[in-house]
Amino acid sequence: MVFIGAIRALAQAEVFGKQVTGIADGTDLETTEHYCGCGQATRKVRIEDTHGQRHEIEVTVYGWKVLLLIDAATKIPLAVKLGPIQEHEIHWTRALVTQARTNLAGAARLYKVVFDKGLAHV
């Protein structure tokens, strides 16, 4: 709620302008399995042994997936979604855009959103 309040206050102060272009991107925030509520995913990693041979192994990573929508001009976050690391960002894209629109409501308009190709299937 603090984040949403801060974004709404910045929008009311016209920090973002009347028409906002947003940039959406997601990333993994890796932790250990000891963090309550984190997810787990299996990833393939390429390693090189002492003889120069390359191998592909599977590792389990723990953590969260962070999806962020920022203002292209100011680089200030407009909306954030957080979920288990094994979930794909595409499931939260619509909710992220809706949250950003709500946060800007009455002061600015989310005019355009630029997505990473992995998020573009909304």
DSSP file (Angstrom, degrees, kcal/mol; ACC not computed):
  #  RESIDUE AA STRUCTURE BP1 BP2  ACC     N-H-->O    O-->H-N    N-H-->O    O-->H-N    TCO  KAPPA ALPHA  PHI   PSI    X-CA   Y-CA   Z-CA
    1    1 A M     >        0   0    0      0, 0.0     4,-2.5     0, 0.0     5,-0.2   0.000 360.0 360.0 360.0 -33.4    0.0    0.0    0.0
    2    2 A V  H  >  +     0   0    0      2,-0.2     4,-2.2     1,-0.2     5,-0.2   0.925 360.0  48.6 -63.1 -43.7    2.9    2.3    0.7
    3    3 A F  H  > S+     0   0    0      2,-0.2     4,-2.3     1,-0.2     5,-0.2   0.935 112.4  47.5 -61.3 -47.6    4.2    1.8   -2.9
    4    4 A I  H  > S+     0   0    0      1,-0.2     4,-2.4     2,-0.2    -1,-0.2   0.907 112.1  50.5 -62.4 -42.4    0.8    2.4   -4.4
    5    5 A G  H  X S+     0   0    0     -4,-2.5     4,-2.1     1,-0.2    -1,-0.2   0.886 110.0  50.2 -61.7 -39.9    0.3    5.6   -2.3
    6    6 A A  H  X S+     0   0    0     -4,-2.2     4,-2.2     2,-0.2    -2,-0.2   0.910 111.1  47.8 -66.6 -42.1    3.7    6.9   -3.4
    7    7 A I  H  X S+     0   0    0     -4,-2.3     4,-2.3     2,-0.2    -2,-0.2   0.911 111.9  50.2 -65.5 -41.7    3.1    6.3   -7.1
    8    8 A R  H  X S+     0   0    0     -4,-2.4     4,-2.4     1,-0.2    -1,-0.2   0.897 110.3  50.2 -63.2 -39.8   -0.4    8.0   -6.8
    9    9 A A  H  X S+     0   0    0     -4,-2.1     4,-1.6     2,-0.2    -1,-0.2   0.903 110.8  48.9 -65.1 -40.9    1.2   11.0   -5.0
   10   10 A L  H  <>S+     0   0    0     -4,-2.2     5,-2.3     2,-0.2     6,-0.4   0.887 111.2  50.3 -65.1 -38.5    3.9   11.3   -7.7
   11   11 A A  H ><5S+     0   0    0     -4,-2.3     3,-1.6     1,-0.2    -2,-0.2   0.916 109.3  50.7 -65.4 -42.7    1.2   11.1  -10.4
   12   12 A Q  H 3<5S+     0   0    0     -4,-2.4    -1,-0.2     1,-0.3    -2,-0.2   0.825 106.7  55.1 -63.9 -31.2   -0.9   13.8   -8.7
   13   13 A A  T 3<5S-     0   0    0     -4,-1.6    -1,-0.3    -5,-0.2    -2,-0.2   0.387 115.5-120.7 -81.7   4.1    2.3   16.0   -8.6
   14   14 A E  T < 5 +     0   0    0     -3,-1.6    -3,-0.2     3,-0.1     3,-0.1   0.790  66.5 142.7  61.1  33.2    2.5   15.6  -12.4
   15   15 A V  S   <S+     0   0    0     -5,-2.3    -4,-0.2     1,-0.2    -1,-0.1   0.835  73.7  44.0 -66.8 -33.4    6.0   14.0  -12.2
   16   16 A F  S    S-     0   0    0     -6,-0.4    -1,-0.2     1,-0.2     3,-0.1   0.603 106.5-128.3 -90.6 -13.0    5.1   11.6  -15.0
   17   17 A G        -     0   0    0     -6,-0.2    -1,-0.2     1,-0.2    92,-0.1  -0.315  37.7 -68.6  86.0-179.9    3.4   14.0  -17.4
   18   18 A K  S    S+     0   0    0      1,-0.2    91,-2.6    90,-0.2     2,-0.5   0.844 122.1  41.1 -81.5 -35.4   -0.1   13.5  -18.9
   19   19 A Q  E    S-a  109   0A   0     89,-0.2     2,-0.4    -3,-0.1    -1,-0.2  -0.968  75.5-162.6-119.1 123.6    0.8   10.6  -21.2
   20   20 A V  E     -a  110   0A   0     89,-3.3    91,-1.8    -2,-0.5    92,-1.5  -0.864  10.5-154.9-110.0 133.9    3.1    7.8  -19.9
   21   21 A T  E     -a  112   0A   0     -2,-0.4    51,-3.3    90,-0.2    52,-0.4  -0.941  21.7-157.3-102.5 125.1    5.0    5.2  -21.8
   22   22 A G  E     -aB 113  71A   0     90,-3.3    92,-3.0    -2,-0.5     2,-0.5  -0.730  11.3-151.7-104.6 152.4    5.7    2.2  -19.7
   23   23 A I  E     -aB 114  70A   0     47,-2.5    47,-2.6    -2,-0.3     2,-0.4  -0.992  14.2-161.2-120.7 123.5    8.3   -0.5  -20.0
   24   24 A A  E     +aB 115  69A   0     90,-2.8    92,-0.7    -2,-0.5     2,-0.3  -0.887  20.7 152.4-109.0 134.9    7.5   -4.0  -18.7
   25   25 A D  E     - B   0  68A   0     43,-2.2    43,-2.8    -2,-0.4     2,-0.3  -0.986  25.1-147.7-155.9 152.8   10.1   -6.6  -17.9
   26   26 A G  E     + B   0  67A   0     -2,-0.3     2,-0.3    41,-0.2    41,-0.2  -0.875  14.9 176.1-122.8 155.9   10.5   -9.5  -15.5
   27   27 A T  E     - B   0  66A   0     39,-2.4    39,-3.1    -2,-0.3     2,-0.4  -0.972  30.6-106.7-151.0 162.4   13.4  -11.1  -13.7
   28   28 A D  E     - B   0  65A   0     -2,-0.3     2,-0.6    37,-0.2    37,-0.2  -0.762  17.5-158.1 -92.9 139.8   14.2  -13.8  -11.3
   29   29 A L  E     - B   0  64A   0     35,-3.3    35,-2.3    -2,-0.4     2,-0.2  -0.901  21.0-155.0-115.1  97.5   15.1  -13.0   -7.7
   30   30 A E  E     + B   0  63A   0     -2,-0.6    33,-0.3    33,-0.2     2,-0.2  -0.507  24.9 153.6 -81.5 140.4   17.0  -16.1   -6.5
   31   31 A T  E     - B   0  62A   0     31,-2.9    31,-0.6    -2,-0.2     2,-0.2  -0.515  45.2 -80.9-134.5-157.2   17.1  -17.0   -2.8
   32   32 A T    >   -     0   0    0     -2,-0.2     3,-1.4    29,-0.1     6,-0.1  -0.685  43.2-102.7-107.5 170.5   17.6  -20.3   -0.9
   33   33 A E  T 3  S+     0   0    0      1,-0.2     5,-0.1    -2,-0.2    30,-0.1   0.587 110.7  78.0 -69.7  -8.0   14.9  -22.8   -0.1
   34   34 A H  T 3   +     0   0    0      2,-0.1     2,-0.5    28,-0.1    -1,-0.2   0.563  67.6 101.8 -79.8  -9.1   14.7  -21.5    3.5
   35   35 A Y  S X  S-     0   0    0     -3,-1.4     3,-1.4     1,-0.1     2,-0.2  -0.657  79.8-118.7 -80.6 126.4   12.6  -18.4    2.5
   36   36 A C  T 3  S+     0   0    0     -2,-0.5     3,-0.1     1,-0.2    -2,-0.1  -0.430  92.7  11.8 -66.7 128.2    8.9  -18.8    3.3
   37   37 A G  T 3  S+     0   0    0      1,-0.3    -1,-0.2    -2,-0.2     2,-0.1   0.350  90.1 134.3  90.2  -6.5    6.7  -18.6    0.2
   38   38 A C    <   -     0   0    0     -3,-1.4    -1,-0.3    -6,-0.1    26,-0.2  -0.376  45.6-136.1 -74.5 157.9    9.4  -18.8   -2.4
   39   39 A G  E     -C   63   0A   0     24,-2.8    24,-2.0    44,-0.2     2,-0.3  -0.403   9.5-132.5-101.2-177.9    9.0  -21.1   -5.4
   40   40 A Q  E     +C   62   0A   0     22,-0.2     2,-0.3    -2,-0.1    22,-0.2  -0.995  19.0 179.9-139.3 147.1   11.4  -23.5   -7.1
   41   41 A A  E     -C   61   0A   0     20,-2.4    20,-3.1    -2,-0.3     2,-0.5  -0.989  25.0-127.9-143.6 149.6   12.3  -24.1  -10.7
   42   42 A T  E     -C   60   0A   0     -2,-0.3     2,-0.3    18,-0.2    18,-0.2  -0.878  31.4-177.3-100.8 128.9   14.7  -26.5  -12.5
   43   43 A R  E     -C   59   0A   0     16,-3.0    16,-2.8    -2,-0.5     2,-0.4  -0.902  26.2-122.4-125.0 151.7   17.0  -24.8  -15.0
   44   44 A K  E     -C   58   0A   0     -2,-0.3     2,-0.4    14,-0.2    14,-0.2  -0.820  30.4-171.7 -93.6 133.5   19.7  -26.1  -17.3
   45   45 A V  E     -C   57   0A   0     12,-3.2    12,-2.9    -2,-0.4     2,-0.5  -0.979  17.2-138.0-127.4 136.3   23.2  -24.7  -16.8
   46   46 A R  E     +C   56   0A   0     -2,-0.4     2,-0.3    10,-0.2    10,-0.2  -0.819  27.9 177.5 -94.6 130.2   26.2  -25.1  -19.0
   47   47 A I  E     -C   55   0A   0      8,-3.1     8,-3.0    -2,-0.5     2,-0.5  -0.881  22.9-138.0-127.8 161.7   29.5  -25.7  -17.1
   48   48 A E  E     -C   54   0A   0     -2,-0.3     6,-0.2     6,-0.2     5,-0.0  -0.983  19.0-144.7-121.6 128.0   33.0  -26.4  -18.2
   49   49 A D    >   -     0   0    0      4,-2.7     3,-1.8    -2,-0.5     6,-0.0  -0.167  37.7 -88.5 -82.7-177.7   35.1  -29.1  -16.4
   50   50 A T  T 3  S+     0   0    0      1,-0.3    -1,-0.1     2,-0.1    -2,-0.0   0.656 126.5  56.2 -67.6 -15.6   38.9  -28.9  -15.8
   51   51 A H  T 3  S-     0   0    0      2,-0.1    -1,-0.3     0, 0.0     3,-0.1   0.345 120.2-105.4 -96.9   5.1   39.6  -30.5  -19.1
   52   52 A G  S <  S+     0   0    0     -3,-1.8     2,-0.3     1,-0.3    -2,-0.1   0.502  73.4 143.1  85.3   3.3   37.7  -27.9  -21.1
   53   53 A Q        -     0   0    0      1,-0.0    -4,-2.7    -5,-0.0     2,-0.4  -0.592  44.6-136.9 -77.9 135.9   34.7  -30.2  -21.8
   54   54 A R  E     - C   0  48A   0     -2,-0.3     2,-0.3    -6,-0.2    -6,-0.2  -0.795  24.8-179.8 -97.0 136.5   31.3  -28.4  -21.7
   55   55 A H  E     - C   0  47A   0     -8,-3.0    -8,-3.1    -2,-0.4     2,-0.5  -0.944  22.4-139.2-132.2 152.4   28.4  -30.1  -20.0
   56   56 A E  E     + C   0  46A   0     -2,-0.3     2,-0.3   -10,-0.2   -10,-0.2  -0.965  28.6 174.7-113.2 123.9   24.8  -29.2  -19.4
   57   57 A I  E     - C   0  45A   0    -12,-2.9   -12,-3.2    -2,-0.5     2,-0.4  -0.852  28.9-119.7-124.1 161.3   23.4  -30.0  -16.0
   58   58 A E  E     - C   0  44A   0     -2,-0.3     2,-0.3   -14,-0.2   -14,-0.2  -0.867  30.4-177.9-101.6 134.9   20.1  -29.3  -14.3
   59   59 A V  E     - C   0  43A   0    -16,-2.8   -16,-3.0    -2,-0.4     2,-0.5  -0.940  23.6-128.2-127.5 151.7   20.0  -27.3  -11.1
   60   60 A T  E     - C   0  42A   0     -2,-0.3     2,-0.3   -18,-0.2   -18,-0.2  -0.882  25.4-168.5-100.6 128.2   17.1  -26.3   -8.8
   61   61 A V  E     - C   0  41A   0    -20,-3.1   -20,-2.4    -2,-0.5     2,-0.3  -0.877   4.7-153.9-115.3 150.3   16.8  -22.6   -8.0
   62   62 A Y  E     +BC  31  40A   0    -31,-0.6   -31,-2.9    -2,-0.3     2,-0.3  -0.888  42.7  67.8-120.7 150.3   14.6  -21.1   -5.4
   63   63 A G  E     -BC  30  39A   0    -24,-2.0   -24,-2.8    -2,-0.3    22,-1.6  -0.993  69.1 -53.1 148.2-150.9   13.1  -17.6   -5.2
   64   64 A W  E     -BD  29  84A   0    -35,-2.3   -35,-3.3    -2,-0.3     2,-0.5  -0.861  30.4-126.7-128.8 158.6   10.5  -15.3   -6.8
   65   65 A K  E     -BD  28  83A   0     18,-3.2    18,-2.1    -2,-0.3     2,-0.5  -0.935  26.4-158.8-102.8 128.6    9.7  -13.9  -10.2
   66   66 A V  E     -BD  27  82A   0    -39,-3.1   -39,-2.4    -2,-0.5     2,-0.5  -0.949   6.5-169.2-113.2 125.3    9.5  -10.0  -10.2
   67   67 A L  E     -BD  26  81A   0     14,-2.9    14,-2.7    -2,-0.5     2,-0.4  -0.968  11.9-174.9-115.3 127.4    7.5   -8.3  -12.9
   68   68 A L  E     -BD  25  80A   0    -43,-2.8   -43,-2.2    -2,-0.5     2,-0.5  -0.952  19.6-163.5-129.0 138.7    8.0   -4.5  -13.1
   69   69 A L  E     -BD  24  79A   0     10,-2.5     9,-3.6    -2,-0.4    10,-1.5  -0.981  22.8-177.3-120.1 117.6    6.4   -1.7  -15.2
   70   70 A I  E     -BD  23  77A   0    -47,-2.6   -47,-2.5    -2,-0.5     2,-0.4  -0.781  33.7-103.2-115.2 157.5    8.4    1.5  -15.2
   71   71 A D  E  >  -B   22   0A   0      5,-2.5     4,-2.3    -2,-0.3   -49,-0.2  -0.658  27.4-143.2 -75.2 127.5    7.9    4.9  -16.7
   72   72 A A  T  4 S+     0   0    0    -51,-3.3    -1,-0.1    -2,-0.4   -50,-0.1   0.835  95.5  44.9 -63.5 -33.5   10.2    5.2  -19.7
   73   73 A A  T  4 S+     0   0    0    -52,-0.4    -1,-0.2     1,-0.1   -51,-0.1   0.930 128.1  21.6 -78.9 -46.5   11.0    8.9  -19.1
   74   74 A T  T  4 S-     0   0    0      2,-0.1    -2,-0.2   -58,-0.1    -1,-0.1   0.637  89.8-133.4 -99.0 -16.0   11.7    8.9  -15.3
   75   75 A K     <  +     0   0    0     -4,-2.3    -3,-0.1     1,-0.3    -2,-0.0   0.682  57.0 144.3  65.9  20.2   12.6    5.2  -14.7
   76   76 A I        -     0   0    0     -5,-0.2    -5,-2.5     1,-0.1    -1,-0.3  -0.750  57.1-109.6 -87.5 133.8   10.2    5.3  -11.7
   77   77 A P  E     -D   70   0A   0      0, 0.0    -7,-0.3     0, 0.0     3,-0.1  -0.392  31.3-177.3 -64.0 136.9    8.3    2.0  -11.1
   78   78 A L  E     +     0   0A   0     -9,-3.6     2,-0.3     1,-0.4    -8,-0.2   0.687  69.5   2.0-103.0 -28.6    4.5    2.3  -11.8
   79   79 A A  E     -D   69   0A   0    -10,-1.5   -10,-2.5    24,-0.0    -1,-0.4  -0.982  59.4-164.2-159.3 150.1    3.5   -1.2  -10.8
   80   80 A V  E     -D   68   0A   0     -2,-0.3     2,-0.4   -12,-0.2   -12,-0.2  -1.000   1.2-170.8-140.6 137.4    5.1   -4.4   -9.4
   81   81 A K  E     -D   67   0A   0    -14,-2.7   -14,-2.9    -2,-0.4     2,-0.4  -0.984   7.1-167.7-126.3 142.3    4.0   -8.0   -9.3
   82   82 A L  E     +D   66   0A   0     -2,-0.4   -16,-0.2   -16,-0.2    -2,-0.0  -0.992  18.4 145.2-132.6 134.8    5.7  -10.7   -7.3
   83   83 A G  E     -D   65   0A   0    -18,-2.1   -18,-3.2    -2,-0.4   -44,-0.2  -0.916  52.3 -50.8-155.1 179.9    5.2  -14.5   -7.5
   84   84 A P  E >   -D   64   0A   0      0, 0.0     3,-1.7     0, 0.0   -20,-0.3  -0.264  51.3-119.3 -60.9 146.6    6.9  -17.8   -7.3
   85   85 A I  T 3  S+     0   0    0    -22,-1.6   -21,-0.2     1,-0.3   -44,-0.1   0.744 108.6  62.1 -61.2 -26.2    9.9  -18.3   -9.5
   86   86 A Q  T 3  S+     0   0    0    -23,-0.2    -1,-0.3   -46,-0.1     2,-0.2   0.638  85.4  92.6 -79.1 -12.2    8.4  -21.1  -11.5
   87   87 A E  S <  S-     0   0    0     -3,-1.7     2,-0.3     1,-0.1    -4,-0.1  -0.545  77.4-121.5 -83.8 147.8    5.5  -19.0  -12.8
   88   88 A H    >   -     0   0    0     -2,-0.2     3,-1.4     1,-0.1     4,-0.2  -0.643  14.5-127.7 -88.0 145.0    5.8  -17.3  -16.2
   89   89 A E  G >> S+     0   0    0     -2,-0.3     3,-2.2     1,-0.3     4,-0.7   0.753  99.6  77.5 -62.2 -26.1    5.4  -13.5  -16.3
   90   90 A I  G 34 S+     0   0    0      1,-0.3     3,-0.4    28,-0.2     4,-0.4   0.780  85.5  62.9 -58.8 -26.5    2.7  -13.7  -19.0
   91   91 A H  G <4 S+     0   0    0     -3,-1.4    -1,-0.3     1,-0.2     4,-0.2   0.673 110.5  37.5 -72.0 -16.5    0.2  -14.7  -16.4
   92   92 A W  T <> S+     0   0    0     -3,-2.2     4,-2.4    -4,-0.2    -1,-0.2   0.439  86.2  97.3-113.4  -2.3    0.5  -11.4  -14.6
   93   93 A T  H  X S+     0   0    0     -4,-0.7     4,-2.3    -3,-0.4     5,-0.2   0.915  85.8  46.9 -60.1 -48.0    0.9   -8.9  -17.5
   94   94 A R  H  > S+     0   0    0     -4,-0.4     4,-2.4     1,-0.2    -1,-0.2   0.912 113.6  49.1 -61.4 -42.3   -2.7   -7.8  -17.7
   95   95 A A  H  > S+     0   0    0      1,-0.2     4,-2.4     2,-0.2    -1,-0.2   0.859 109.4  53.4 -65.1 -35.3   -2.8   -7.3  -13.9
   96   96 A L  H  X S+     0   0    0     -4,-2.4     4,-2.2     2,-0.2    -2,-0.2   0.928 110.6  45.3 -64.8 -45.9    0.4   -5.3  -14.0
   97   97 A V  H  X S+     0   0    0     -4,-2.3     4,-2.5     2,-0.2    -2,-0.2   0.901 113.0  51.3 -65.3 -41.2   -1.0   -2.9  -16.6
   98   98 A T  H  X S+     0   0    0     -4,-2.4     4,-2.4    -5,-0.2    -2,-0.2   0.910 109.6  50.1 -62.1 -42.3   -4.2   -2.6  -14.7
   99   99 A Q  H  X S+     0   0    0     -4,-2.4     4,-2.5     2,-0.2    -2,-0.2   0.916 110.7  49.3 -62.4 -43.0   -2.3   -1.8  -11.5
  100  100 A A  H  X S+     0   0    0     -4,-2.2     4,-1.7     2,-0.2    -2,-0.2   0.918 111.0  49.8 -63.3 -43.4   -0.3    0.9  -13.3
  101  101 A R  H  X S+     0   0    0     -4,-2.5     4,-1.0     1,-0.2    -1,-0.2   0.912 112.0  48.3 -60.9 -42.5   -3.4    2.4  -14.8
  102  102 A T  H >< S+     0   0    0     -4,-2.4     3,-0.5     1,-0.2    -2,-0.2   0.907 109.4  52.5 -63.6 -42.4   -5.1    2.5  -11.4
  103  103 A N  H 3< S+     0   0    0     -4,-2.5    -1,-0.2     1,-0.2   -92,-0.2   0.810 116.5  39.5 -64.4 -29.8   -2.0    4.0   -9.8
  104  104 A L  H >X S+     0   0    0     -4,-1.7     4,-2.3    -5,-0.2     3,-2.1   0.542  86.1 137.5 -93.9  -9.1   -2.0    6.8  -12.4
  105  105 A A  T << S+     0   0    0     -4,-1.0     4,-0.1    -3,-0.5    -3,-0.1  -0.025  71.9   8.6 -50.1 133.6   -5.8    7.3  -12.5
  106  106 A G  T 34 S+     0   0    0      2,-0.2    -1,-0.3     1,-0.1     3,-0.1   0.183 130.6  51.5  86.0 -17.1   -7.0   10.9  -12.6
  107  107 A A  T <4 S+     0   0    0     -3,-2.1     2,-0.3     1,-0.4    -2,-0.2   0.678 115.0   7.5-121.3 -32.3   -3.5   12.4  -13.1
  108  108 A A     <  -     0   0    0     -4,-2.3     2,-0.4    -7,-0.2    -1,-0.4  -0.954  62.4-128.4-149.5 163.8   -1.9   10.6  -16.0
  109  109 A R  E     -a   19   0A   0    -91,-2.6   -89,-3.3    -2,-0.3     2,-1.4  -0.972  19.3-129.2-121.8 130.9   -2.8    8.1  -18.7
  110  110 A L  E     +a   20   0A   0     -2,-0.4   -89,-0.2   -91,-0.2     3,-0.1  -0.664  37.5 173.8 -76.0  97.3   -0.8    5.0  -19.5
  111  111 A Y  E     +     0   0A   0    -91,-1.8     2,-0.3    -2,-1.4   -90,-0.2   0.856  57.1   3.3 -79.4 -39.7   -0.6    5.7  -23.2
  112  112 A K  E     -a   21   0A   0    -92,-1.5   -90,-3.3    -3,-0.2     2,-0.4  -0.996  56.6-156.7-151.4 145.4    1.7    2.9  -24.4
  113  113 A V  E     -a   22   0A   0     -2,-0.3     2,-0.5   -92,-0.2   -90,-0.2  -0.997   9.0-153.3-128.5 129.4    3.5   -0.1  -22.9
  114  114 A V  E     -a   23   0A   0    -92,-3.0   -90,-2.8    -2,-0.4     2,-0.3  -0.887  20.2-162.7-101.9 126.8    6.6   -1.7  -24.4
  115  115 A F  E     -a   24   0A   0     -2,-0.5     2,-0.2   -92,-0.2   -90,-0.1  -0.787  23.3-115.2-112.7 151.5    7.0   -5.4  -23.6
  116  116 A D    >>  -     0   0    0    -92,-0.7     3,-2.0    -2,-0.3     4,-0.6  -0.502  44.8-106.3 -67.1 151.3    9.8   -7.9  -23.7
  117  117 A K  G >4 S+     0   0    0      1,-0.3     3,-0.6     2,-0.2     4,-0.1   0.777 119.8  60.7 -59.4 -26.5    8.9  -10.6  -26.3
  118  118 A G  G 34 S+     0   0    0      1,-0.2    -1,-0.3     2,-0.1     3,-0.2   0.677 108.5  43.6 -72.4 -17.0    8.1  -13.1  -23.5
  119  119 A L  G <4 S+     0   0    0     -3,-2.0    -1,-0.2     1,-0.1    -2,-0.2   0.444  87.8  91.9-103.1  -3.5    5.4  -10.8  -22.2
  120  120 A A    <<  +     0   0    0     -3,-0.6     2,-0.7    -4,-0.6    -1,-0.1   0.460  60.6  86.0 -79.2  -0.8    3.8   -9.8  -25.5
  121  121 A H              0   0    0     -3,-0.2    -1,-0.2     1,-0.2   -28,-0.0  -0.301 360.0 360.0 -97.3  51.0    1.2  -12.6  -25.7
  122  122 A V              0   0    0     -2,-0.7    -1,-0.2    -3,-0.2    -2,-0.1   0.436 360.0 360.0 -86.3 360.0   -1.5  -10.8  -23.6
